[in-house]
Amino acid sequence: MCLQKEETSNGYERVDTFDDYITEELSKNYKNILQLIGEDTMRAGLDKTPERVAKAMQFLLQGYKTDPVEILKSAMFKEDYRQMVIVKDIEIYSICEHHLLPFLGKAHVAYIPNGTITGLSKIARVVDVFARRLQVQERLTSQIKNCIQDTLKPLGVAVVIEAQHLCMQMRGIQKQHSITTTSDFTGAFQKEATRDEFIRLISAKLS
């Protein structure tokens, strides 16, 4: 394993972990891809690109290495609260499994506790773990919902994701302003009144 440290302008130190063997093997394959499309992998701008891409892919797809259930379990608390808890506007960055192009947007997640709550940051982390895998938006939506429902056993879970897909914007139909929305609900959110309240709250702007 290799640790790469980088200090940002605000003093935050980011540490990325890369597997040396995976980096080497991916680099070989990306070098071959560049050569097959007609590029000169020895020129100054590209000589380090295979290794950079190999490390980038390990970072972008790091969700395979983390168990989202354990994230939720690490901060579960008994609390007699049975009203809606919403974490909205969670940024998502994922890779479409069909063309290996990014899709990005926001996730809105809510649950109604049934005696157990979790740390709010854990919801966002669960979203990130599933997003940092090869995905389709529909499956990503359901995986987030199922993980929270199965782990916390709440009265209901709601997940809405709005995203832009570069596979639609850069190739294919080339519709640059299209947004895809997916949703999934369990329990109490299957009732129209509860679902409508959730939609109203995630649509509202704070003054």
Contacts in CASP RR format, 6 or more apart in sequence:
PFRMAT RR
TARGET T0000
AUTHOR 0000-0000-0000
METHOD contacts of the structure
MODEL  1
MCLQKEETSNGYERVDTFDDYITEELSKNYKNILQLIGEDTMRAGLDKTP
ERVAKAMQFLLQGYKTDPVEILKSAMFKEDYRQMVIVKDIEIYSICEHHL
LPFLGKAHVAYIPNGTITGLSKIARVVDVFARRLQVQERLTSQIKNCIQD
TLKPLGVAVVIEAQHLCMQMRGIQKQHSITTTSDFTGAFQKEATRDEFIR
LISAKLS
1 17 0 8 1.000
1 18 0 8 1.000
1 19 0 8 1.000
1 20 0 8 1.000
2 17 0 8 1.000
2 18 0 8 1.000
2 19 0 8 1.000
2 20 0 8 1.000
2 23 0 8 1.000
3 15 0 8 1.000
3 16 0 8 1.000
3 17 0 8 1.000
3 18 0 8 1.000
4 15 0 8 1.000
4 16 0 8 1.000
4 17 0 8 1.000
4 18 0 8 1.000
4 55 0 8 1.000
5 13 0 8 1.000
5 14 0 8 1.000
5 15 0 8 1.000
6 13 0 8 1.000
6 14 0 8 1.000
6 15 0 8 1.000
6 16 0 8 1.000
7 13 0 8 1.000
7 14 0 8 1.000
8 14 0 8 1.000
16 55 0 8 1.000
16 59 0 8 1.000
18 54 0 8 1.000
18 55 0 8 1.000
18 58 0 8 1.000
19 58 0 8 1.000
22 54 0 8 1.000
22 58 0 8 1.000
23 51 0 8 1.000
23 54 0 8 1.000
23 55 0 8 1.000
23 58 0 8 1.000
24 54 0 8 1.000
26 50 0 8 1.000
26 53 0 8 1.000
26 54 0 8 1.000
26 57 0 8 1.000
26 58 0 8 1.000
27 50 0 8 1.000
27 51 0 8 1.000
27 53 0 8 1.000
27 54 0 8 1.000
28 50 0 8 1.000
29 50 0 8 1.000
30 49 0 8 1.000
30 50 0 8 1.000
30 53 0 8 1.000
30 54 0 8 1.000
31 41 0 8 1.000
31 50 0 8 1.000
34 41 0 8 1.000
34 46 0 8 1.000
34 49 0 8 1.000
34 50 0 8 1.000
35 41 0 8 1.000
39 46 0 8 1.000
40 46 0 8 1.000
41 47 0 8 1.000
41 49 0 8 1.000
41 50 0 8 1.000
60 93 0 8 1.000
60 95 0 8 1.000
60 132 0 8 1.000
61 95 0 8 1.000
61 132 0 8 1.000
61 133 0 8 1.000
61 134 0 8 1.000
62 132 0 8 1.000
63 128 0 8 1.000
63 129 0 8 1.000
63 130 0 8 1.000
63 131 0 8 1.000
63 132 0 8 1.000
63 133 0 8 1.000
64 132 0 8 1.000
64 133 0 8 1.000
66 129 0 8 1.000
67 129 0 8 1.000
68 125 0 8 1.000
68 126 0 8 1.000
68 129 0 8 1.000
68 130 0 8 1.000
68 147 0 8 1.000
69 147 0 8 1.000
69 150 0 8 1.000
69 151 0 8 1.000
71 122 0 8 1.000
71 125 0 8 1.000
71 126 0 8 1.000
71 129 0 8 1.000
72 118 0 8 1.000
72 122 0 8 1.000
72 126 0 8 1.000
72 147 0 8 1.000
72 148 0 8 1.000
72 151 0 8 1.000
72 152 0 8 1.000
73 151 0 8 1.000
74 122 0 8 1.000
75 118 0 8 1.000
75 119 0 8 1.000
75 121 0 8 1.000
75 122 0 8 1.000
76 116 0 8 1.000
76 117 0 8 1.000
76 118 0 8 1.000
76 151 0 8 1.000
76 152 0 8 1.000
77 116 0 8 1.000
77 117 0 8 1.000
77 118 0 8 1.000
77 119 0 8 1.000
78 115 0 8 1.000
78 116 0 8 1.000
79 113 0 8 1.000
79 115 0 8 1.000
79 116 0 8 1.000
79 117 0 8 1.000
80 115 0 8 1.000
81 113 0 8 1.000
81 115 0 8 1.000
81 117 0 8 1.000
82 112 0 8 1.000
82 113 0 8 1.000
82 114 0 8 1.000
82 115 0 8 1.000
82 155 0 8 1.000
83 112 0 8 1.000
84 110 0 8 1.000
84 111 0 8 1.000
84 112 0 8 1.000
84 194 0 8 1.000
84 197 0 8 1.000
84 198 0 8 1.000
84 201 0 8 1.000
85 110 0 8 1.000
85 111 0 8 1.000
85 112 0 8 1.000
85 113 0 8 1.000
85 117 0 8 1.000
85 120 0 8 1.000
86 108 0 8 1.000
86 109 0 8 1.000
86 110 0 8 1.000
86 198 0 8 1.000
86 201 0 8 1.000
86 202 0 8 1.000
87 108 0 8 1.000
87 109 0 8 1.000
87 110 0 8 1.000
87 120 0 8 1.000
87 123 0 8 1.000
87 124 0 8 1.000
88 106 0 8 1.000
88 108 0 8 1.000
88 109 0 8 1.000
88 201 0 8 1.000
88 202 0 8 1.000
89 106 0 8 1.000
89 108 0 8 1.000
90 106 0 8 1.000
90 107 0 8 1.000
90 108 0 8 1.000
90 109 0 8 1.000
90 123 0 8 1.000
90 124 0 8 1.000
90 127 0 8 1.000
90 128 0 8 1.000
91 104 0 8 1.000
91 105 0 8 1.000
91 106 0 8 1.000
92 104 0 8 1.000
92 105 0 8 1.000
92 106 0 8 1.000
92 107 0 8 1.000
92 127 0 8 1.000
92 128 0 8 1.000
92 131 0 8 1.000
92 140 0 8 1.000
92 161 0 8 1.000
92 163 0 8 1.000
93 102 0 8 1.000
93 104 0 8 1.000
93 105 0 8 1.000
93 131 0 8 1.000
93 132 0 8 1.000
94 102 0 8 1.000
94 103 0 8 1.000
94 104 0 8 1.000
94 131 0 8 1.000
94 132 0 8 1.000
94 133 0 8 1.000
94 135 0 8 1.000
94 137 0 8 1.000
94 140 0 8 1.000
94 163 0 8 1.000
95 101 0 8 1.000
95 102 0 8 1.000
95 103 0 8 1.000
95 133 0 8 1.000
95 134 0 8 1.000
95 135 0 8 1.000
96 102 0 8 1.000
96 103 0 8 1.000
96 134 0 8 1.000
96 135 0 8 1.000
96 136 0 8 1.000
96 165 0 8 1.000
96 166 0 8 1.000
96 167 0 8 1.000
97 134 0 8 1.000
97 135 0 8 1.000
97 136 0 8 1.000
98 136 0 8 1.000
98 167 0 8 1.000
99 167 0 8 1.000
99 171 0 8 1.000
100 134 0 8 1.000
101 165 0 8 1.000
101 166 0 8 1.000
101 167 0 8 1.000
101 170 0 8 1.000
101 171 0 8 1.000
102 166 0 8 1.000
103 135 0 8 1.000
103 137 0 8 1.000
103 163 0 8 1.000
103 164 0 8 1.000
103 165 0 8 1.000
103 166 0 8 1.000
103 167 0 8 1.000
103 180 0 8 1.000
104 163 0 8 1.000
104 164 0 8 1.000
105 161 0 8 1.000
105 162 0 8 1.000
105 163 0 8 1.000
105 164 0 8 1.000
106 161 0 8 1.000
106 162 0 8 1.000
106 163 0 8 1.000
107 127 0 8 1.000
107 131 0 8 1.000
107 144 0 8 1.000
107 159 0 8 1.000
107 160 0 8 1.000
107 161 0 8 1.000
108 158 0 8 1.000
108 159 0 8 1.000
108 160 0 8 1.000
108 161 0 8 1.000
108 202 0 8 1.000
109 123 0 8 1.000
109 127 0 8 1.000
109 144 0 8 1.000
109 148 0 8 1.000
109 157 0 8 1.000
109 158 0 8 1.000
109 159 0 8 1.000
110 157 0 8 1.000
110 158 0 8 1.000
110 159 0 8 1.000
110 189 0 8 1.000
110 198 0 8 1.000
110 201 0 8 1.000
110 202 0 8 1.000
111 148 0 8 1.000
111 149 0 8 1.000
111 152 0 8 1.000
111 154 0 8 1.000
111 155 0 8 1.000
111 156 0 8 1.000
111 157 0 8 1.000
111 158 0 8 1.000
112 154 0 8 1.000
112 155 0 8 1.000
112 156 0 8 1.000
112 188 0 8 1.000
112 189 0 8 1.000
112 194 0 8 1.000
113 152 0 8 1.000
113 154 0 8 1.000
113 155 0 8 1.000
114 152 0 8 1.000
114 153 0 8 1.000
114 154 0 8 1.000
114 155 0 8 1.000
116 152 0 8 1.000
116 153 0 8 1.000
116 154 0 8 1.000
117 152 0 8 1.000
118 152 0 8 1.000
123 148 0 8 1.000
126 144 0 8 1.000
126 147 0 8 1.000
126 148 0 8 1.000
127 144 0 8 1.000
130 140 0 8 1.000
130 143 0 8 1.000
130 144 0 8 1.000
130 147 0 8 1.000
131 140 0 8 1.000
137 161 0 8 1.000
137 163 0 8 1.000
137 165 0 8 1.000
137 180 0 8 1.000
137 182 0 8 1.000
138 182 0 8 1.000
140 161 0 8 1.000
140 182 0 8 1.000
141 159 0 8 1.000
141 160 0 8 1.000
141 161 0 8 1.000
141 182 0 8 1.000
141 183 0 8 1.000
141 184 0 8 1.000
142 159 0 8 1.000
142 184 0 8 1.000
144 159 0 8 1.000
145 157 0 8 1.000
145 158 0 8 1.000
145 159 0 8 1.000
145 184 0 8 1.000
145 185 0 8 1.000
145 186 0 8 1.000
148 154 0 8 1.000
148 157 0 8 1.000
149 156 0 8 1.000
149 157 0 8 1.000
149 186 0 8 1.000
155 187 0 8 1.000
155 188 0 8 1.000
156 185 0 8 1.000
156 186 0 8 1.000
156 187 0 8 1.000
156 188 0 8 1.000
156 189 0 8 1.000
157 185 0 8 1.000
157 186 0 8 1.000
157 187 0 8 1.000
157 189 0 8 1.000
158 183 0 8 1.000
158 184 0 8 1.000
158 185 0 8 1.000
158 186 0 8 1.000
158 189 0 8 1.000
158 195 0 8 1.000
158 198 0 8 1.000
159 183 0 8 1.000
159 184 0 8 1.000
159 185 0 8 1.000
160 181 0 8 1.000
160 182 0 8 1.000
160 183 0 8 1.000
160 199 0 8 1.000
160 202 0 8 1.000
161 181 0 8 1.000
161 182 0 8 1.000
161 183 0 8 1.000
162 179 0 8 1.000
162 180 0 8 1.000
162 181 0 8 1.000
163 179 0 8 1.000
163 180 0 8 1.000
164 178 0 8 1.000
164 179 0 8 1.000
164 180 0 8 1.000
165 178 0 8 1.000
165 180 0 8 1.000
168 174 0 8 1.000
168 175 0 8 1.000
168 178 0 8 1.000
169 175 0 8 1.000
169 176 0 8 1.000
169 178 0 8 1.000
185 195 0 8 1.000
188 194 0 8 1.000
189 195 0 8 1.000
189 198 0 8 1.000
END
